[in-house]
Amino acid sequence: MIIRTEKEDEAVANPLPKEYYQQLEEIQAADFVVLELILYLDTHPHDPQALVQYKQFAQYSKQLKQAFEAQFGPLQQNSPNTSTAEWTWSTSPWPWQV
């Protein structure tokens, strides 16, 4: 017997908009580049071009996350709750619902 919670039933009834997935994919891509540049800089700390790219992508990732959170709510537990006057952490989709 499978027991579903009310939140899971609501997620099935109200699928997330296409923009949610598009923005999330952009964030994941930017974070991937940031991580790869971190790993590269660990072994090439004196590469000025890589450092510039790291700073650019870190800023870009931050901007993407801020835009996403303003529209859809917090991405992480420590994200600021800026989208509404109410606590919205529990209203965002759970990871297995995305």
MDTraj code that builds the backbone (N, CA, C; nanometers):
import mdtraj as md
import numpy as np

residues = "MET ILE ILE ARG THR GLU LYS GLU ASP GLU ALA VAL ALA ASN PRO LEU PRO LYS GLU TYR TYR GLN GLN LEU GLU GLU ILE GLN ALA ALA ASP PHE VAL VAL LEU GLU LEU ILE LEU TYR LEU ASP THR HIS PRO HIS ASP PRO GLN ALA LEU VAL GLN TYR LYS GLN PHE ALA GLN TYR SER LYS GLN LEU LYS GLN ALA PHE GLU ALA GLN PHE GLY PRO LEU GLN GLN ASN SER PRO ASN THR SER THR ALA GLU TRP THR TRP SER THR SER PRO TRP PRO TRP GLN VAL".split()
xyz = np.array([
    [0.0841, -0.1184, 0.0000],
    [0.0000, 0.0000, 0.0000],
    [0.0885, 0.1245, 0.0000],
    [0.0623, 0.2159, -0.0899],
    [0.1379, 0.3400, -0.0991],
    [0.0575, 0.4503, -0.0327],
    [0.1215, 0.5176, 0.0593],
    [0.0571, 0.6289, 0.1292],
    [0.1160, 0.7574, 0.0769],
    [0.0300, 0.8458, 0.0296],
    [0.0752, 0.9736, -0.0235],
    [0.0343, 1.0846, 0.0722],
    [0.1206, 1.1823, 0.0820],
    [0.0888, 1.2968, 0.1668],
    [0.0060, 1.3976, 0.0888],
    [-0.0541, 1.4881, 0.1602],
    [-0.1333, 1.5940, 0.0966],
    [-0.0452, 1.6788, 0.0061],
    [0.0784, 1.7041, 0.0482],
    [0.1718, 1.7832, -0.0325],
    [0.2021, 1.7135, -0.1646],
    [0.2189, 1.5820, -0.1624],
    [0.2454, 1.5076, -0.2856],
    [0.1245, 1.5108, -0.3782],
    [0.0047, 1.4972, -0.3232],
    [-0.1160, 1.5059, -0.4047],
    [-0.1281, 1.6427, -0.4695],
    [-0.0951, 1.7473, -0.3955],
    [-0.1014, 1.8833, -0.4485],
    [0.0001, 1.9032, -0.5611],
    [0.1194, 1.8451, -0.5459],
    [0.2227, 1.8590, -0.6485],
    [0.1808, 1.7915, -0.7785],
    [0.1140, 1.6783, -0.7686],
    [0.0673, 1.6093, -0.8883],
    [-0.0434, 1.6899, -0.9546],
    [-0.1305, 1.7486, -0.8751],
    [-0.2418, 1.8265, -0.9284],
    [-0.1958, 1.9597, -0.9868],
    [-0.0889, 2.0169, -0.9326],
    [-0.0384, 2.1469, -0.9763],
    [0.1058, 2.1341, -1.0231],
    [0.1273, 2.0875, -1.1473],
    [0.2655, 2.0732, -1.1949],
    [0.3354, 2.2087, -1.2014],
    [0.4648, 2.2038, -1.1887],
    [0.5439, 2.3261, -1.1911],
    [0.5512, 2.3817, -1.3321],
    [0.5601, 2.5144, -1.3442],
    [0.5675, 2.5745, -1.4779],
    [0.7000, 2.5404, -1.5471],
    [0.7003, 2.5497, -1.6779],
    [0.8179, 2.5195, -1.7595],
    [0.9368, 2.6075, -1.7201],
    [0.9093, 2.7334, -1.6843],
    [1.0164, 2.8264, -1.6458],
    [1.0919, 2.7771, -1.5225],
    [1.0222, 2.7084, -1.4323],
    [1.0860, 2.6538, -1.3123],
    [1.2011, 2.5629, -1.3533],
    [1.1724, 2.4701, -1.4435],
    [1.2741, 2.3746, -1.4868],
    [1.3834, 2.4405, -1.5706],
    [1.3463, 2.5376, -1.6528],
    [1.4453, 2.6075, -1.7348],
    [1.5441, 2.6838, -1.6470],
    [1.4910, 2.7566, -1.5486],
    [1.5790, 2.8333, -1.4606],
    [1.6638, 2.7408, -1.3744],
    [1.6066, 2.6323, -1.3274],
    [1.6815, 2.5372, -1.2459],
    [1.7957, 2.4750, -1.3265],
    [1.7703, 2.4461, -1.4534],
    [1.8750, 2.3909, -1.5393],
    [1.9870, 2.4920, -1.5618],
    [1.9524, 2.6197, -1.5782],
    [2.0547, 2.7238, -1.5941],
    [2.1408, 2.7342, -1.4684],
    [2.0786, 2.7261, -1.3530],
    [2.1520, 2.7318, -1.2264],
    [2.2474, 2.6136, -1.2160],
    [2.1983, 2.4944, -1.2491],
    [2.2825, 2.3758, -1.2414],
    [2.4015, 2.3860, -1.3370],
    [2.3785, 2.4387, -1.4554],
    [2.4880, 2.4541, -1.5522],
    [2.5917, 2.5543, -1.5020],
    [2.5457, 2.6671, -1.4494],
    [2.6385, 2.7685, -1.3984],
    [2.7168, 2.7139, -1.2788],
    [2.6496, 2.6416, -1.1902],
    [2.7177, 2.5837, -1.0740],
    [2.8189, 2.4779, -1.1162],
    [2.7896, 2.4047, -1.2229],
    [2.8851, 2.3070, -1.2754],
    [3.0120, 2.3767, -1.3220],
    [2.9966, 2.4864, -1.3951],
    [3.1132, 2.5617, -1.4435],
    [3.1938, 2.6154, -1.3254],
    [3.1240, 2.6680, -1.2247],
    [3.1931, 2.7197, -1.1056],
    [3.2737, 2.6091, -1.0389],
    [3.2137, 2.4929, -1.0218],
    [3.2833, 2.3818, -0.9581],
    [3.4045, 2.3364, -1.0401],
    [3.3877, 2.3275, -1.1705],
    [3.5000, 2.2885, -1.2561],
    [3.6138, 2.3907, -1.2481],
    [3.5787, 2.5185, -1.2445],
    [3.6830, 2.6212, -1.2334],
    [3.7519, 2.6160, -1.0973],
    [3.6783, 2.5840, -0.9928],
    [3.7398, 2.5676, -0.8600],
    [3.8422, 2.4547, -0.8648],
    [3.8032, 2.3427, -0.9229],
    [3.8956, 2.2291, -0.9321],
    [4.0184, 2.2639, -1.0159],
    [3.9968, 2.3348, -1.1250],
    [4.1082, 2.3765, -1.2098],
    [4.2011, 2.4714, -1.1340],
    [4.1424, 2.5677, -1.0639],
    [4.2245, 2.6657, -0.9912],
    [4.2999, 2.6025, -0.8745],
    [4.2498, 2.4913, -0.8232],
    [4.3234, 2.4204, -0.7186],
    [4.4598, 2.3732, -0.7696],
    [4.4663, 2.3406, -0.8976],
    [4.5926, 2.2918, -0.9547],
    [4.6644, 2.3962, -1.0393],
    [4.5952, 2.5063, -1.0708],
    [4.6538, 2.6144, -1.1509],
    [4.6203, 2.7496, -1.0861],
    [4.6688, 2.7726, -0.9651],
    [4.6284, 2.8926, -0.8907],
    [4.6769, 3.0248, -0.9495],
    [4.7690, 3.0200, -1.0440],
    [4.8241, 3.1430, -1.0997],
    [4.7729, 3.1713, -1.2413],
    [4.6577, 3.1144, -1.2761],
    [4.5994, 3.1350, -1.4089],
    [4.4995, 3.2510, -1.3988],
    [4.5381, 3.3703, -1.4425],
    [4.4506, 3.4866, -1.4258],
    [4.3211, 3.4772, -1.5066],
    [4.3268, 3.4153, -1.6232],
    [4.2057, 3.4020, -1.7052],
    [4.1031, 3.3106, -1.6361],
    [4.1489, 3.2032, -1.5757],
    [4.0586, 3.1125, -1.5044],
    [3.9981, 3.1819, -1.3829],
    [4.0754, 3.2635, -1.3151],
    [4.0249, 3.3359, -1.1994],
    [3.9176, 3.4357, -1.2396],
    [3.9379, 3.5034, -1.3513],
    [3.8375, 3.5972, -1.4027],
    [3.7097, 3.5213, -1.4381],
    [3.7236, 3.4081, -1.5057],
    [3.6071, 3.3278, -1.5416],
    [3.5339, 3.2788, -1.4172],
    [3.6097, 3.2354, -1.3170],
    [3.5485, 3.1903, -1.1923],
    [3.4634, 3.3013, -1.1302],
    [3.5191, 3.4206, -1.1213],
    [3.4461, 3.5332, -1.0617],
    [3.3207, 3.5665, -1.1421],
    [3.3310, 3.5619, -1.2743],
    [3.2156, 3.5914, -1.3599],
    [3.1047, 3.4885, -1.3402],
    [3.1410, 3.3604, -1.3414],
    [3.0390, 3.2566, -1.3277],
    [2.9834, 3.2480, -1.1867],
    [3.0649, 3.2779, -1.0863],
    [3.0138, 3.2801, -0.9495],
    [2.9090, 3.3899, -0.9344],
    [2.9351, 3.5050, -0.9925],
    [2.8388, 3.6157, -0.9888],
    [2.7135, 3.5810, -1.0688],
    [2.7324, 3.5208, -1.1855],
    [2.6201, 3.4808, -1.2700],
    [2.5317, 3.3790, -1.1965],
    [2.5930, 3.2823, -1.1309],
    [2.5185, 3.1827, -1.0549],
    [2.4385, 3.2489, -0.9425],
    [2.5005, 3.3426, -0.8755],
    [2.4322, 3.4148, -0.7673],
    [2.3104, 3.4902, -0.8212],
    [2.3249, 3.5550, -0.9352],
    [2.2133, 3.6289, -0.9956],
    [2.1005, 3.5344, -1.0364],
    [2.1355, 3.4208, -1.0962],
    [2.0345, 3.3227, -1.1354],
    [1.9566, 3.2727, -1.0139],
    [2.0274, 3.2452, -0.9059],
    [1.9629, 3.1945, -0.7840],
    [1.8712, 3.3001, -0.7232],
    [1.9153, 3.4241, -0.7217],
    [1.8319, 3.5307, -0.6676],
    [1.7038, 3.5465, -0.7485],
    [1.7150, 3.5402, -0.8811],
    [1.5966, 3.5515, -0.9669],
    [1.5032, 3.4327, -0.9465],
    [1.5599, 3.3132, -0.9355],
    [1.4791, 3.1932, -0.9142],
    [1.4048, 3.2017, -0.7812],
    [1.4764, 3.2378, -0.6761],
    [1.4157, 3.2434, -0.5430],
    [1.3096, 3.3522, -0.5328],
    [1.3277, 3.4606, -0.6042],
    [1.2270, 3.5670, -0.6034],
    [1.0965, 3.5189, -0.6675],
    [1.1092, 3.4296, -0.7645],
    [0.9905, 3.3820, -0.8356],
    [0.9317, 3.2548, -0.7752],
    [1.0180, 3.1624, -0.7299],
    [0.9699, 3.0300, -0.6899],
    [0.9939, 2.9946, -0.5437],
    [1.0667, 3.0756, -0.4701],
    [1.0938, 3.0438, -0.3308],
    [1.2353, 2.9916, -0.3129],
    [1.2720, 2.9602, -0.1895],
    [1.4107, 2.9243, -0.1579],
    [1.4573, 2.7955, -0.2247],
    [1.5845, 2.7957, -0.2634],
    [1.6486, 2.6776, -0.3219],
    [1.7137, 2.5904, -0.2154],
    [1.7660, 2.6549, -0.1132],
    [1.8379, 2.5845, -0.0084],
    [1.7829, 2.6258, 0.1272],
    [1.8147, 2.5457, 0.2259],
    [1.7656, 2.5718, 0.3600],
    [1.8125, 2.7076, 0.4132],
    [1.9313, 2.7502, 0.3744],
    [1.9845, 2.8773, 0.4244],
    [1.9559, 2.9944, 0.3309],
    [1.8719, 2.9724, 0.2293],
    [1.8354, 3.0813, 0.1385],
    [1.7422, 3.1789, 0.2103],
    [1.7587, 3.3076, 0.1842],
    [1.6677, 3.4036, 0.2473],
    [1.5264, 3.3867, 0.1936],
    [1.4295, 3.4057, 0.2795],
    [1.2884, 3.3932, 0.2426],
    [1.2389, 3.5310, 0.2000],
    [1.2599, 3.5659, 0.0733],
    [1.2285, 3.7008, 0.0270],
    [1.1067, 3.7084, -0.0639],
    [1.0493, 3.5944, -0.1025],
    [0.9430, 3.5973, -0.2020],
    [0.8090, 3.6457, -0.1471],
    [0.7826, 3.6239, -0.0203],
    [0.6544, 3.6656, 0.0382],
    [0.6753, 3.7084, 0.1820],
    [0.5685, 3.7536, 0.2426],
    [0.5737, 3.7921, 0.3838],
    [0.5575, 3.6711, 0.4754],
    [0.5320, 3.5541, 0.4164],
    [0.5133, 3.4315, 0.4940],
    [0.6323, 3.3385, 0.4775],
    [0.6427, 3.2422, 0.5675],
    [0.7468, 3.1409, 0.5594],
    [0.7090, 3.0443, 0.4484],
    [0.7921, 3.0329, 0.3427],
    [0.7546, 2.9546, 0.2255],
    [0.8381, 2.8286, 0.2053],
    [0.9296, 2.7999, 0.2964],
    [1.0174, 2.6850, 0.2769],
    [0.9370, 2.5571, 0.2590],
    [0.8337, 2.5370, 0.3368],
    [0.7586, 2.4124, 0.3303],
    [0.6606, 2.4071, 0.2134],
    [0.6419, 2.5178, 0.1429],
    [0.5490, 2.5173, 0.0293],
    [0.6194, 2.4910, -0.1033],
    [0.7516, 2.4962, -0.1053],
    [0.8266, 2.4653, -0.2266],
    [0.8212, 2.3159, -0.2521],
    [0.8392, 2.2741, -0.3767],
    [0.8367, 2.1296, -0.4041],
    [0.9547, 2.0596, -0.3385],
    [0.9313, 1.9376, -0.2941],
    [1.0375, 1.8567, -0.2381],
    [1.1244, 1.8064, -0.3526],
    [1.2511, 1.7714, -0.3276],
    [1.3405, 1.7307, -0.4360],
    [1.2850, 1.6169, -0.5223],
    [1.2143, 1.5228, -0.4647],
    [1.1620, 1.4106, -0.5418],
    [1.0363, 1.4499, -0.6220],
    [0.9878, 1.5713, -0.6039],
    [0.8719, 1.6181, -0.6783],
    [0.9120, 1.6994, -0.8014],
    [1.0377, 1.7301, -0.8151],
    [1.0836, 1.8132, -0.9266],
    [1.1211, 1.7246, -1.0429],
])
top = md.Topology()
chain = top.add_chain()
for i, resn in enumerate(residues, 1):
    res = top.add_residue(resn, chain, resSeq=i)
    for name in ("N", "CA", "C"):
        top.add_atom(name, md.element.get_by_symbol(name[0]), res)
traj = md.Trajectory(xyz[None], top)
